[in-house]
Amino acid sequence: MPKILEIEKPGYGRYMFVGTGETRQRLWVPDWARWMAQSKDGTWCWYSHHPVAGNEYWWSQEGFREFAYMSLIPRNDWQSMIYKVQ
């Protein structure tokens, strides 16, 4: 599970920091992104509207969806891996 450490706003967008130590990554957060969720295979995506869990992945019938990053560790409890982006 990525750990959201901080969000910075350098004046032209937002970055989210996930992970710790050597696994820490800085991710660009699209301005439209309101949700971040991990699918069964470990793929994390941004969503503009609250997504719904399918059989193996999250989906949304409206708005935008964009790849955020790929986790090296897929999770069996992936349906609990959804976060509201502030």
N, C-alpha and C positions, 0 to 999 in steps of 0.2 A: 504494500500500500504506500503510495507516495505521501510523504509528510509535507504539508504546506507550511513552509517556514516563514515566509514573508511575501508581501506583494509590494513592489515599488512602482511609482509612477514618475518616470523621468521627464514628463511634460509632453510626450508624444505617443504614449501607449502604456501598457502594463506588462510587467513580467511577474511570473510566479516561480518561486524556488521550491523544488521538490527533492526529496531524498536528503541524505546526510553524508558528510565526509566525501570520499572519492566518488560516490554515486550521486552527489548533488548535481542537479541540472537546473538551468534557467530556461523557462519556457515563455515564449511570447504568448500573451493572452489577447485574442482578438477583442476589439471593442464590443462586439455584439455578443460575446460568450457570456452566458449566465449559469451554465452547468458544465461539469466535467465528470465523465463516467468511464469506468473500465469494463470492457467486454471480457468474455470468458477466456479468449486467447491472449489476454494481456494488453490489448490495444486500448489506449486512452484517447478519447475524443472530446472536443468542445461542442456544446449545443447551445443554441439561442433560446430554445424552449425546453421545458422539462421533458426529458426522454422517458420512454417506457421500456422495461426489460422484456426482451423476446426470449427465445430458447437459448441463444448463445451470445447475444449482443444487444446493445441499447439502440433504440431508433426513435425518431420523431417525425410525425407526418407534416409538421410545419416548421418553418424557419431554416436555420443553417446548421450544418454539421461539418466539422473539420478534424482531421487527424491531429492529435497533440503530441503523443510519443508512444513508444512501445516498451512495456515493462518486460524485464527478463524473467519475471516470475508470474505466470498466470495463476489465478486464484479460483478455488472452488466456490468461494462465497462472493463472486464478482457482482451479484445483484446488490450487495451492500456498499459497493464502491462507487458512490455518486456523491458529488459535492456541489453545493451552491457557490458560485463565484461572486464575490463581493466587489 
